[in-house]
Amino acid sequence: MHVLVTGSNGFVGSELVKSLIRSGDRVTTLVRGQAPPVRQITRMTWDPASDSLDLSAAGSVDAVVHLGGVGIAARRWSPQHKAAIKESRVHGTHLLAKALAAMTLRPPVIVVASAQGIYGDRGDEVLTEDSAPGEGFLAEVGVAWEQAADPARDAGIRVVNTRFGNILGRDGGMVPKLKLLYQAGLGGPIGSGRQWWPWIAVEDVVRAIRFAIEQVEITGPVNTVAPGITRQKEFAKEFASALRRPAFMPLPAWAARIVVGGLADEGLLASQRMAPQVLERHGFKWLGPDLETVFRHIFRAPSESEWR
């Protein structure tokens, strides 16, 4: 395949590009500004702020994967950062969707990243792809983000919105930060610890993206999480066990709000019991269906990993 990828320098994007190259696929990446050439990758530049994008030079494209966006947890939520979070997702997606719709040879599918935050804080409610969006800033962003792909959808391009849970991997996401805390003996429940934390291994994220491209009947939202979702206190227990460290240092809700501000209530303390109904219905098989398996993989030496 010829796959066009945005966000290729990020945690998921870099793993996706490596996977595509290993499979012999042709990869073109959309990057901001000038970037050094990389063997086996064609680079095109784009500037979403310019409100213009011409993809004619890309030629025939079999699939597009859009992963761009300012990091939600990159800094404390100031009004400026919240505006950047929304703008980078909604405007960038809309611009790309319009450019794809304008192509003479349109790609048959675009996979657009989305996230668990679209559901808001829902307690013990089981959340499938048919569940309504929730409330809050991240839910508002999620709805606008997914709707921004409408120009591609209206042009007959199949649109898949991968609603990511917490992505777990050795080299990115929350694991490196949590590892430092647990190694210092500061790991444990956050708030009540009863909130459901959706999660998925980064290797399974990449495989789910490729699965959504290949399965032509998949369209719309896809809960991109593992089936073995757990409450946060169980997540903490498994993480500590894998590191052979304690998990008895609780972080009260009020302290979490002081540390990370608005992200606490909509991220760390929010409960989203997501069920990967679409992936299960279409026969997707996880490498890491449970936390014990995933953490065993992550904390082994790379040379010892059974997922190589």
C-alpha positions as CSV (number, residue, x, y, z in Angstrom):
1,M,0.0,0.0,0.0
2,H,0.9,3.7,-0.3
3,V,0.0,5.2,3.1
4,L,0.0,8.9,3.9
5,V,0.7,9.6,7.6
6,T,0.5,12.8,9.7
7,G,1.9,12.9,13.2
8,S,4.7,10.6,12.1
9,N,7.1,11.9,14.7
10,G,4.9,11.2,17.7
11,F,4.7,8.1,19.8
12,V,2.1,6.2,17.8
13,G,3.1,7.7,14.4
14,S,6.7,6.6,14.6
15,E,5.7,3.0,15.6
16,L,3.1,3.0,12.7
17,V,5.7,4.1,10.1
18,K,8.2,1.5,11.3
19,S,5.5,-1.2,11.0
20,L,4.5,-0.1,7.5
21,I,8.1,-0.1,6.3
22,R,8.7,-3.5,7.7
23,S,5.7,-4.8,5.7
24,G,7.1,-3.3,2.5
25,D,4.5,-0.5,2.3
26,R,5.3,2.9,0.8
27,V,5.0,5.7,3.3
28,T,4.6,9.4,2.7
29,T,4.5,11.7,5.8
30,L,3.0,15.1,6.1
31,V,5.3,17.2,8.3
32,R,5.4,20.8,9.5
33,G,8.4,22.7,8.2
34,Q,11.6,21.3,6.8
35,A,12.7,17.9,7.9
36,P,15.8,15.8,7.1
37,P,15.3,13.1,4.5
38,V,14.7,9.6,5.8
39,R,15.4,6.4,3.9
40,Q,12.2,4.7,2.6
41,I,10.0,7.6,3.5
42,T,8.7,10.4,1.2
43,R,8.2,13.7,3.1
44,M,5.7,16.4,2.2
45,T,5.4,19.6,4.2
46,W,2.2,21.3,5.3
47,D,1.2,24.2,7.5
48,P,-2.3,24.0,8.8
49,A,-2.2,27.6,9.9
50,S,-2.0,28.6,6.2
51,D,-5.4,27.1,5.6
52,S,-4.1,25.6,2.4
53,L,-3.1,22.1,1.4
54,D,-2.4,20.6,-2.0
55,L,-1.9,16.8,-2.1
56,S,-1.6,16.4,-5.8
57,A,2.1,15.6,-5.5
58,A,1.3,12.6,-3.3
59,G,-0.1,10.7,-6.3
60,S,-2.3,7.7,-5.7
61,V,-2.8,7.0,-2.0
62,D,-4.4,3.8,-0.6
63,A,-4.9,5.0,2.9
64,V,-4.4,8.0,5.1
65,V,-3.7,8.0,8.9
66,H,-4.1,11.3,10.7
67,L,-2.5,11.4,14.1
68,G,-1.6,15.1,14.5
69,G,-2.5,17.3,17.5
70,V,-1.0,19.2,20.4
71,G,-0.3,17.0,23.4
72,I,-3.3,17.1,25.9
73,A,-0.9,16.5,28.8
74,A,2.0,18.5,27.4
75,R,1.5,21.3,29.9
76,R,-1.0,22.6,32.5
77,W,-4.4,23.6,31.0
78,S,-4.3,27.3,30.5
79,P,-6.9,28.9,28.3
80,Q,-4.2,29.2,25.6
81,H,-3.2,25.6,25.8
82,K,-6.9,24.4,25.7
83,A,-7.4,26.5,22.6
84,A,-4.3,25.0,21.0
85,I,-5.5,21.4,21.9
86,K,-8.8,22.0,20.1
87,E,-7.5,24.1,17.2
88,S,-4.7,21.6,16.3
89,R,-7.2,18.7,16.1
90,V,-10.2,20.3,14.6
91,H,-8.7,22.7,12.1
92,G,-5.9,20.2,11.0
93,T,-8.4,17.4,10.5
94,H,-10.9,19.7,8.5
95,L,-8.1,21.0,6.3
96,L,-6.8,17.5,5.5
97,A,-10.3,16.2,4.9
98,K,-11.0,19.0,2.4
99,A,-7.7,18.3,0.6
100,L,-8.5,14.6,0.3
101,A,-12.0,15.4,-1.0
102,A,-10.4,17.6,-3.7
103,M,-8.1,14.9,-5.0
104,T,-8.8,13.5,-8.4
105,L,-7.9,10.0,-7.1
106,R,-9.3,10.0,-3.6
107,P,-8.0,7.5,-1.1
108,P,-10.6,4.9,-0.1
109,V,-10.1,5.4,3.6
110,I,-8.8,7.8,6.3
111,V,-8.2,6.7,9.9
112,V,-8.4,9.8,12.2
113,A,-7.3,9.6,15.8
114,S,-9.8,10.3,18.5
115,A,-9.8,9.6,22.2
116,Q,-11.5,8.3,25.3
117,G,-12.2,11.9,26.5
118,I,-15.2,12.1,24.1
119,Y,-17.2,10.0,26.6
120,G,-16.6,12.3,29.6
121,D,-16.8,10.9,33.1
122,R,-19.3,8.0,33.1
123,G,-18.8,6.0,36.2
124,D,-19.6,2.3,35.7
125,E,-21.6,2.7,32.5
126,V,-20.3,0.3,29.7
127,L,-19.4,2.5,26.8
128,T,-19.6,1.1,23.3
129,E,-19.1,2.9,20.0
130,D,-22.9,3.5,20.0
131,S,-22.8,5.4,23.4
132,A,-23.5,9.1,23.3
133,P,-20.7,11.7,23.9
134,G,-20.3,12.9,27.4
135,E,-19.7,16.4,28.9
136,G,-16.7,18.5,29.5
137,F,-13.9,20.1,27.5
138,L,-12.4,16.9,26.1
139,A,-15.8,15.6,25.1
140,E,-16.5,18.8,23.3
141,V,-13.1,18.6,21.5
142,G,-13.8,14.9,20.6
143,V,-17.1,15.6,19.0
144,A,-15.7,18.6,17.0
145,W,-12.6,16.5,16.1
146,E,-14.6,13.6,14.6
147,Q,-17.0,15.9,12.8
148,A,-14.1,17.8,11.2
149,A,-13.6,14.8,8.9
150,D,-17.0,15.3,7.3
151,P,-15.7,16.7,4.0
152,A,-13.9,13.4,3.4
153,R,-16.9,11.4,4.5
154,D,-19.2,13.5,2.2
155,A,-16.8,12.8,-0.7
156,G,-17.3,9.1,-0.3
157,I,-14.1,8.3,1.6
158,R,-14.5,5.8,4.4
159,V,-13.7,7.5,7.7
160,V,-12.7,5.6,10.8
161,N,-12.3,7.4,14.1
162,T,-10.0,5.4,16.4
163,R,-10.9,6.4,20.0
164,F,-7.7,5.7,21.8
165,G,-7.5,4.7,25.5
166,N,-4.3,5.3,27.5
167,I,-1.5,4.0,25.2
168,L,1.1,1.9,27.0
169,G,4.6,1.4,25.6
170,R,8.2,1.3,26.6
171,D,9.2,4.6,24.9
172,G,6.3,6.9,25.2
173,G,2.8,7.7,26.6
174,M,2.3,7.5,30.4
175,V,4.6,4.6,31.2
176,P,8.0,6.4,31.4
177,K,6.5,9.0,33.7
178,L,4.7,6.5,35.9
179,K,7.9,4.4,36.1
180,L,9.8,7.2,37.6
181,L,7.1,7.7,40.3
182,Y,6.8,4.0,41.1
183,Q,10.6,3.6,41.3
184,A,10.7,6.4,43.8
185,G,8.0,4.6,45.9
186,L,5.3,7.2,45.0
187,G,2.9,4.9,43.0
188,G,-0.6,4.1,44.1
189,P,-4.3,4.8,43.7
190,I,-5.4,8.2,42.3
191,G,-8.5,9.6,43.9
192,S,-10.8,6.8,44.9
193,G,-9.0,4.4,42.5
194,R,-12.4,3.1,41.4
195,Q,-12.5,4.9,38.1
196,W,-12.2,2.7,35.0
197,W,-9.0,3.3,33.0
198,P,-9.1,2.3,29.4
199,W,-5.7,1.2,28.1
200,I,-4.0,-0.5,25.1
201,A,-0.5,-1.4,24.2
202,V,1.1,0.8,21.5
203,E,1.8,-2.3,19.4
204,D,-2.0,-3.1,19.4
205,V,-2.8,0.5,18.5
206,V,-0.7,0.1,15.4
207,R,-2.2,-3.2,14.6
208,A,-5.7,-1.8,15.1
209,I,-5.1,1.1,12.8
210,R,-3.9,-1.3,10.1
211,F,-6.8,-3.6,10.8
212,A,-9.3,-0.7,10.3
213,I,-7.6,0.1,7.0
214,E,-7.9,-3.5,5.8
215,Q,-11.4,-4.3,7.0
216,V,-13.5,-2.3,4.5
217,E,-16.7,-2.7,6.5
218,I,-15.4,-0.8,9.5
219,T,-16.5,2.8,9.5
220,G,-17.1,5.5,12.1
221,P,-15.9,5.3,15.8
222,V,-13.8,2.4,17.0
223,N,-13.0,2.0,20.7
224,T,-9.3,1.3,20.4
225,V,-8.7,-0.2,23.8
226,A,-7.9,-3.7,25.2
227,P,-10.7,-5.9,26.4
228,G,-9.1,-6.3,29.8
229,I,-10.0,-2.8,31.1
230,T,-9.4,-2.3,34.8
231,R,-10.1,0.2,37.6
232,Q,-7.3,2.6,38.3
233,K,-6.3,1.0,41.6
234,E,-5.9,-2.4,39.8
235,F,-3.9,-0.7,37.1
236,A,-1.6,0.7,39.9
237,K,-1.3,-2.7,41.5
238,E,-0.3,-4.4,38.3
239,F,2.2,-1.7,37.4
240,A,3.8,-1.9,40.8
241,S,4.0,-5.6,40.6
242,A,5.7,-5.6,37.3
243,L,8.3,-3.2,38.6
244,R,8.5,-5.0,42.0
245,R,7.8,-1.8,43.8
246,P,5.0,-0.8,46.3
247,A,1.8,0.9,45.2
248,F,0.5,2.2,48.5
249,M,1.1,6.0,48.1
250,P,-2.4,7.4,47.2
251,L,-2.8,10.7,45.4
252,P,-6.0,12.3,46.7
253,A,-8.3,13.9,44.2
254,W,-7.6,17.4,45.6
255,A,-3.9,16.9,45.2
256,A,-4.2,15.7,41.6
257,R,-6.1,18.9,40.8
258,I,-3.3,21.0,42.3
259,V,-0.7,19.0,40.3
260,V,-2.3,19.0,36.9
261,G,-5.2,21.4,37.1
262,G,-8.2,20.7,34.8
263,L,-6.7,17.6,33.4
264,A,-7.2,15.8,36.7
265,D,-11.0,15.7,36.5
266,E,-11.2,14.9,32.8
267,G,-8.2,12.6,32.7
268,L,-6.8,11.0,35.8
269,L,-10.1,10.9,37.8
270,A,-12.5,10.3,34.9
271,S,-14.1,6.9,34.6
272,Q,-14.6,5.5,31.1
273,R,-15.5,1.8,30.9
274,M,-14.9,1.4,27.2
275,A,-15.7,-1.8,25.4
276,P,-13.9,-2.5,22.1
277,Q,-17.1,-3.8,20.5
278,V,-16.3,-3.1,16.9
279,L,-12.8,-4.7,17.1
280,E,-14.2,-7.8,18.8
281,R,-17.1,-8.1,16.3
282,H,-14.6,-8.1,13.4
283,G,-12.3,-10.7,15.0
284,F,-9.3,-8.5,16.0
285,K,-6.8,-10.3,18.2
286,W,-4.8,-8.4,20.8
287,L,-1.1,-9.1,21.5
288,G,-1.8,-7.6,25.0
289,P,-5.3,-8.5,26.1
290,D,-4.5,-8.0,29.8
291,L,-2.2,-5.8,31.9
292,E,0.0,-8.5,33.2
293,T,0.9,-9.5,29.6
294,V,1.5,-5.9,28.5
295,F,3.7,-4.9,31.5
296,R,5.7,-8.2,31.2
297,H,6.4,-7.2,27.6
298,I,7.2,-3.5,28.4
299,F,9.6,-4.1,31.3
300,R,11.6,-6.9,29.6
301,A,14.7,-6.0,27.8
302,P,13.9,-5.3,24.1
303,S,16.0,-8.3,23.0
304,E,13.9,-10.6,25.3
305,S,10.5,-9.4,24.1
306,E,8.2,-12.1,22.7
307,W,6.5,-9.4,20.5
308,R,9.5,-8.8,18.2
